[in-house]
Amino acid sequence: MSVAGEFKIVLIKIDDWGNPSKKLEIITFKISNENADVLHIPHGYISSIQAMTSSSKLLVMADYRINEIQDEYKFSSGYFVT
């Protein structure tokens, strides 16, 4: 099983990795084990994944190995405005 429970996934396409605009579009998805959904996230997006139920499990696949590339960017929770 690839998904158990429910997740909220937020995506933002970054315009400038050094100094992104604070008013970029925020796209929100909700996925759950009730559907057989697959979410593809293209290059250039940052993501936030939040489990909405306890004991949730999510299968994540990437086209590179862990620590193969340096792709970790962090922004404060209030950086982007809606």
Backbone as a printed PyTorch tensor [residue, N CA C, xyz], in Angstrom:
tensor([[[  0.8540,  -1.1860,   0.0000],
         [  0.0000,   0.0000,   0.0000],
         [  0.8870,   1.2330,   0.0000]],

        [[  0.6350,   2.1630,  -0.9020],
         [  1.4540,   3.3610,  -1.0000],
         [  0.9900,   4.4760,  -0.0670]],

        [[ -0.2870,   4.4980,   0.2660],
         [ -0.8110,   5.5420,   1.1400],
         [ -1.7160,   4.9200,   2.1870]],

        [[ -1.5250,   5.3490,   3.4220],
         [ -2.4470,   5.0010,   4.5040],
         [ -2.7660,   6.2890,   5.2300]],

        [[ -4.0100,   6.5470,   5.4570],
         [ -4.3990,   7.7870,   6.1170],
         [ -4.6560,   8.8970,   5.1230]],

        [[ -4.3890,  10.1310,   5.5540],
         [ -4.6580,  11.3020,   4.7210],
         [ -3.5210,  12.3020,   4.8720]],

        [[ -3.1700,  12.9720,   3.7610],
         [ -2.0910,  13.9510,   3.7500],
         [ -2.5270,  15.2350,   3.0760]],

        [[ -1.9860,  16.3390,   3.5550],
         [ -2.1160,  17.6390,   2.9030],
         [ -0.7360,  17.9550,   2.3330]],

        [[ -0.6840,  18.2080,   1.0220],
         [  0.5760,  18.5070,   0.3490],
         [  0.4540,  19.8800,  -0.2920]],

        [[  1.3650,  20.7640,   0.0760],
         [  1.3680,  22.1290,  -0.4380],
         [  2.5850,  22.2950,  -1.3430]],

        [[  2.3670,  22.8690,  -2.5320],
         [  3.4360,  23.0860,  -3.5050],
         [  3.5210,  24.5590,  -3.8780]],

        [[  4.7490,  25.0170,  -4.0820],
         [  4.9860,  26.3860,  -4.5540],
         [  6.0860,  26.3260,  -5.6030]],

        [[  5.8350,  26.8790,  -6.7960],
         [  6.8590,  26.9410,  -7.8450],
         [  7.7290,  28.1530,  -7.5640]],

        [[  9.0060,  27.9080,  -7.3250],
         [  9.9320,  28.9710,  -6.9440],
         [ 10.4130,  29.7360,  -8.1740]],

        [[ 10.3830,  31.0630,  -8.0930],
         [ 10.8120,  31.9120,  -9.2060],
         [ 12.2890,  32.2890,  -9.1200]],

        [[ 12.8460,  32.3460,  -7.9200],
         [ 14.2480,  32.7180,  -7.7190],
         [ 14.7250,  32.0360,  -6.4450]],

        [[ 15.5920,  31.0340,  -6.5700],
         [ 16.0070,  30.2430,  -5.4150],
         [ 16.7760,  31.0610,  -4.3930]],

        [[ 17.4400,  32.1320,  -4.8020],
         [ 18.1800,  32.9670,  -3.8650],
         [ 17.2990,  33.9390,  -3.1060]],

        [[ 16.2330,  34.4080,  -3.7430],
         [ 15.3340,  35.3910,  -3.1290],
         [ 13.9430,  35.2580,  -3.7530]],

        [[ 13.2030,  34.2060,  -3.3790],
         [ 11.8900,  34.0020,  -4.0080],
         [ 10.8730,  35.0660,  -3.6030]],

        [[  9.9790,  35.3460,  -4.5330],
         [  8.8780,  36.2650,  -4.2390],
         [  8.0300,  35.6850,  -3.1220]],

        [[  7.5120,  36.5370,  -2.2640],
         [  6.6750,  36.0820,  -1.1500],
         [  5.2210,  35.8640,  -1.5760]],

        [[  4.8750,  36.2600,  -2.8000],
         [  3.4920,  36.1640,  -3.2580],
         [  3.3170,  35.1460,  -4.3810]],

        [[  4.0290,  34.0310,  -4.3060],
         [  3.8910,  32.9850,  -5.3130],
         [  2.6210,  32.1730,  -5.0680]],

        [[  2.1120,  31.5770,  -6.1350],
         [  0.8950,  30.7680,  -6.0250],
         [  1.1410,  29.5540,  -5.1320]],

        [[  0.2240,  29.3080,  -4.2140],
         [  0.2750,  28.1600,  -3.3160],
         [ -0.7800,  27.1630,  -3.7790]],

        [[ -0.3380,  25.9520,  -4.1140],
         [ -1.2300,  24.9110,  -4.6170],
         [ -1.3480,  23.8330,  -3.5550]],

        [[ -2.5670,  23.4890,  -3.1600],
         [ -2.7890,  22.5170,  -2.0840],
         [ -3.5130,  21.2840,  -2.6180]],

        [[ -2.9960,  20.1250,  -2.2340],
         [ -3.6060,  18.8480,  -2.5800],
         [ -3.9250,  18.0900,  -1.2980]],

        [[ -4.9830,  17.3170,  -1.3330],
         [ -5.2720,  16.3860,  -0.2390],
         [ -5.3490,  15.0030,  -0.8600]],

        [[ -4.5590,  14.0820,  -0.3260],
         [ -4.5860,  12.7140,  -0.8260],
         [ -4.8950,  11.7850,   0.3340]],

        [[ -5.5430,  10.6810,   0.0100],
         [ -5.8930,   9.7190,   1.0560],
         [ -5.8610,   8.3070,   0.4830]],

        [[ -5.9370,   7.3610,   1.3760],
         [ -5.9310,   5.9580,   0.9580],
         [ -7.2500,   5.5580,   0.2960]],

        [[ -8.2470,   6.4120,   0.2840],
         [ -9.5230,   6.0980,  -0.3390],
         [ -9.4570,   6.1670,  -1.8710]],

        [[ -8.4440,   6.8460,  -2.4000],
         [ -8.2750,   6.9760,  -3.8500],
         [ -6.9270,   6.3960,  -4.2430]],

        [[ -6.7810,   6.0570,  -5.4780],
         [ -5.5010,   5.5410,  -5.9850],
         [ -4.7570,   6.6690,  -6.7060]],

        [[ -4.6900,   7.8320,  -6.0970],
         [ -4.0680,   8.9950,  -6.7190],
         [ -2.5480,   8.9100,  -6.6960]],

        [[ -1.9450,   9.4860,  -7.7270],
         [ -0.4960,   9.6610,  -7.8040],
         [ -0.2620,  11.1480,  -8.0390]],

        [[  0.5970,  11.7500,  -7.2500],
         [  0.8960,  13.1720,  -7.3960],
         [  2.3210,  13.3110,  -7.9160]],

        [[  2.4630,  13.8830,  -9.1040],
         [  3.7830,  14.1450,  -9.6930],
         [  4.1500,  15.5940,  -9.4030]],

        [[  5.3190,  15.8030,  -8.8220],
         [  5.7910,  17.1540,  -8.5310],
         [  6.9800,  17.4370,  -9.4470]],

        [[  6.8270,  18.3460, -10.4080],
         [  7.9260,  18.6530, -11.3270],
         [  9.0730,  19.3830, -10.6210]],

        [[ 10.2210,  19.4160, -11.2910],
         [ 11.3630,  20.1760, -10.7770],
         [ 10.9620,  21.6350, -10.6130]],

        [[ 11.5370,  22.3050,  -9.6420],
         [ 11.3000,  23.7320,  -9.4560],
         [ 10.2760,  24.0650,  -8.3890]],

        [[  9.7070,  23.0610,  -7.7530],
         [  8.7030,  23.2880,  -6.7100],
         [  9.2770,  22.9330,  -5.3410]],

        [[  8.8340,  23.6720,  -4.3330],
         [  9.0790,  23.2520,  -2.9560],
         [  7.7940,  22.6220,  -2.4550]],

        [[  7.9290,  21.7700,  -1.4460],
         [  6.7450,  21.0710,  -0.9600],
         [  6.7170,  21.0460,   0.5610]],

        [[  5.5170,  20.9640,   1.0630],
         [  5.2670,  20.7490,   2.4840],
         [  4.2780,  19.5940,   2.5650]],

        [[  4.6380,  18.5670,   3.3370],
         [  3.7740,  17.3950,   3.4650],
         [  3.3710,  17.2630,   4.9240]],

        [[  2.0720,  17.2250,   5.1690],
         [  1.5480,  17.1330,   6.5300],
         [  0.5670,  15.9710,   6.6170]],

        [[  0.8310,  15.0430,   7.5500],
         [ -0.1060,  13.9460,   7.8030],
         [ -1.3230,  14.5170,   8.5270]],

        [[ -2.5040,  14.1690,   8.0570],
         [ -3.7390,  14.6920,   8.6470],
         [ -4.3810,  13.6960,   9.6070]],

        [[ -3.9150,  12.4560,   9.5960],
         [ -4.4320,  11.4370,  10.5090],
         [ -3.2530,  10.6920,  11.1340]],

        [[ -3.4570,  10.1590,  12.3180],
         [ -2.3910,   9.4150,  12.9720],
         [ -2.1230,   8.1050,  12.2280]],

        [[ -0.9370,   7.6080,  12.3510],
         [ -0.5050,   6.3650,  11.6980],
         [ -0.5540,   6.4520,  10.1760]],

        [[ -0.4480,   7.6550,   9.6210],
         [ -0.4410,   7.8220,   8.1740],
         [  0.8880,   7.3610,   7.5980]],

        [[  0.8430,   6.8270,   6.3810],
         [  2.0430,   6.3850,   5.6740],
         [  1.9530,   6.8570,   4.2320]],

        [[  3.0970,   7.2980,   3.7090],
         [  3.1450,   7.8220,   2.3540],
         [  4.3670,   7.2640,   1.6370]],

        [[  4.1870,   6.8190,   0.4190],
         [  5.2930,   6.3490,  -0.4130],
         [  5.7350,   7.5060,  -1.2920]],

        [[  7.0210,   7.8690,  -1.1990],
         [  7.5850,   8.9560,  -1.9980],
         [  8.6580,   8.3770,  -2.8990]],

        [[  8.6000,   8.7180,  -4.1880],
         [  9.5910,   8.2400,  -5.1550],
         [ 10.2640,   9.4500,  -5.7840]],

        [[ 11.5630,   9.3160,  -6.0590],
         [ 12.3260,  10.4010,  -6.6790],
         [ 13.1860,   9.8380,  -7.7940]],

        [[ 13.6730,  10.7330,  -8.6360],
         [ 14.5280,  10.2970,  -9.7350],
         [ 16.0170,  10.4360,  -9.4000]],

        [[ 16.3320,  10.4890,  -8.1200],
         [ 17.7110,  10.5190,  -7.6310],
         [ 17.7500,   9.9150,  -6.2410]],

        [[ 18.9360,   9.5690,  -5.7830],
         [ 19.0910,   8.9430,  -4.4680],
         [ 19.2400,   9.9860,  -3.3740]],

        [[ 18.9700,   9.5830,  -2.1390],
         [ 19.1450,  10.4700,  -0.9880],
         [ 20.5930,  10.9280,  -0.9450]],

        [[ 20.7980,  12.2230,  -0.7120],
         [ 22.1160,  12.8850,  -0.6380],
         [ 22.8650,  12.8940,  -1.9680]],

        [[ 22.2180,  12.5110,  -3.0590],
         [ 22.8690,  12.5600,  -4.3650],
         [ 22.9740,  13.9940,  -4.8650]],

        [[ 21.9580,  14.8000,  -4.5670],
         [ 21.9810,  16.2170,  -4.9420],
         [ 21.6670,  17.0540,  -3.7070]],

        [[ 22.0560,  18.3080,  -3.7460],
         [ 21.7560,  19.2310,  -2.6530],
         [ 20.4970,  20.0090,  -3.0350]],

        [[ 19.3580,  19.5470,  -2.5320],
         [ 18.0920,  20.1760,  -2.9040],
         [ 17.2720,  20.5720,  -1.6840]],

        [[ 17.9330,  20.8130,  -0.5780],
         [ 17.1980,  21.1640,   0.6400],
         [ 17.1610,  22.6770,   0.8110]],

        [[ 15.9720,  23.2260,   0.7160],
         [ 15.7380,  24.6530,   0.9140],
         [ 14.6930,  24.7770,   2.0100]],

        [[ 14.9140,  25.6910,   2.9420],
         [ 13.9590,  25.8830,   4.0250],
         [ 13.5280,  27.3370,   4.0860]],

        [[ 12.2380,  27.5290,   4.2780],
         [ 11.6630,  28.8490,   4.4210],
         [ 10.7860,  28.8420,   5.6590]],

        [[ 10.6890,  29.9420,   6.3530],
         [  9.8350,  29.9960,   7.5440],
         [  8.3830,  29.7510,   7.1490]],

        [[  7.5870,  29.2590,   8.0830],
         [  6.1960,  28.9030,   7.7790],
         [  5.3660,  30.0950,   7.3240]],

        [[  5.7500,  31.3050,   7.6680],
         [  4.9870,  32.4830,   7.2500],
         [  5.6190,  33.2560,   6.1130]],

        [[  6.6520,  32.6930,   5.4800],
         [  7.3660,  33.4270,   4.4170],
         [  6.4550,  33.7310,   3.2290]],

        [[  5.7350,  32.7430,   2.7650],
         [  4.8650,  32.9270,   1.6020],
         [  3.4690,  33.3370,   2.0730]],

        [[  2.9140,  34.3530,   1.4470],
         [  1.5950,  34.8480,   1.8320],
         [  0.5770,  34.4470,   0.7890]],

        [[ -0.6590,  34.2680,   1.2310],
         [ -1.7140,  33.8740,   0.2910],
         [ -2.4690,  35.0790,  -0.2170]]])
